[in-house]
Amino acid sequence: MAKVKIGDKEYTISRLKYKDVKKMERYRTENKLDALDFDTYVILYNLQKANPDFKITIDEFDELVDIEEIDQVRKQINDFSGFNKYIEKLEAKNLTPGIGKKQ
């Protein structure tokens, strides 16, 4: 398992399963999350999957992460978890997660 540092604390990141991606997509749709909140949710979902004691909300996470480190944190977590590869494959097939073919 990989590690990511947020602030002064280190967290474990595990690989996602396809069921995790489906769960995140359902959550995004049901809660009508915009792109920024969905980005945060994906990061937080990954952190909480591998660190079950890390129980905070999206808003609390937004307060925790410094704006200068968010891009690095997002990239590391999405790379380590496999989420970036999944999105790249969808984009290569001209698909949108949860929707199908792009218009």
Contacts in CASP RR format, 6 or more apart in sequence:
PFRMAT RR
TARGET T0000
AUTHOR 0000-0000-0000
METHOD contacts of the structure
MODEL  1
MAKVKIGDKEYTISRLKYKDVKKMERYRTENKLDALDFDTYVILYNLQKA
NPDFKITIDEFDELVDIEEIDQVRKQINDFSGFNKYIEKLEAKNLTPGIG
KKQ
1 12 0 8 1.000
1 13 0 8 1.000
1 14 0 8 1.000
1 50 0 8 1.000
2 12 0 8 1.000
2 13 0 8 1.000
2 76 0 8 1.000
2 80 0 8 1.000
3 10 0 8 1.000
3 11 0 8 1.000
3 12 0 8 1.000
3 13 0 8 1.000
4 10 0 8 1.000
4 11 0 8 1.000
4 13 0 8 1.000
4 47 0 8 1.000
4 73 0 8 1.000
4 76 0 8 1.000
4 77 0 8 1.000
4 80 0 8 1.000
5 11 0 8 1.000
6 64 0 8 1.000
6 65 0 8 1.000
6 69 0 8 1.000
6 73 0 8 1.000
7 64 0 8 1.000
7 65 0 8 1.000
7 66 0 8 1.000
7 69 0 8 1.000
11 47 0 8 1.000
11 50 0 8 1.000
11 51 0 8 1.000
11 54 0 8 1.000
12 50 0 8 1.000
12 51 0 8 1.000
13 46 0 8 1.000
13 47 0 8 1.000
13 50 0 8 1.000
13 76 0 8 1.000
13 77 0 8 1.000
13 80 0 8 1.000
13 81 0 8 1.000
14 46 0 8 1.000
14 49 0 8 1.000
14 50 0 8 1.000
14 81 0 8 1.000
15 80 0 8 1.000
15 81 0 8 1.000
15 82 0 8 1.000
16 46 0 8 1.000
16 49 0 8 1.000
16 81 0 8 1.000
16 82 0 8 1.000
16 83 0 8 1.000
16 86 0 8 1.000
20 45 0 8 1.000
20 49 0 8 1.000
21 83 0 8 1.000
21 86 0 8 1.000
21 97 0 8 1.000
23 45 0 8 1.000
24 38 0 8 1.000
24 41 0 8 1.000
24 42 0 8 1.000
24 45 0 8 1.000
25 97 0 8 1.000
25 98 0 8 1.000
27 33 0 8 1.000
27 41 0 8 1.000
27 45 0 8 1.000
28 38 0 8 1.000
28 41 0 8 1.000
29 98 0 8 1.000
33 41 0 8 1.000
37 58 0 8 1.000
39 74 0 8 1.000
40 58 0 8 1.000
40 61 0 8 1.000
40 62 0 8 1.000
41 58 0 8 1.000
42 77 0 8 1.000
42 78 0 8 1.000
42 83 0 8 1.000
43 61 0 8 1.000
43 73 0 8 1.000
43 74 0 8 1.000
43 77 0 8 1.000
43 78 0 8 1.000
44 56 0 8 1.000
44 58 0 8 1.000
44 61 0 8 1.000
46 77 0 8 1.000
46 78 0 8 1.000
46 80 0 8 1.000
46 81 0 8 1.000
46 83 0 8 1.000
47 54 0 8 1.000
47 77 0 8 1.000
48 54 0 8 1.000
48 55 0 8 1.000
56 64 0 8 1.000
65 73 0 8 1.000
75 84 0 8 1.000
77 83 0 8 1.000
78 84 0 8 1.000
78 87 0 8 1.000
87 97 0 8 1.000
90 96 0 8 1.000
90 97 0 8 1.000
94 101 0 8 1.000
94 102 0 8 1.000
95 101 0 8 1.000
95 102 0 8 1.000
96 102 0 8 1.000
END
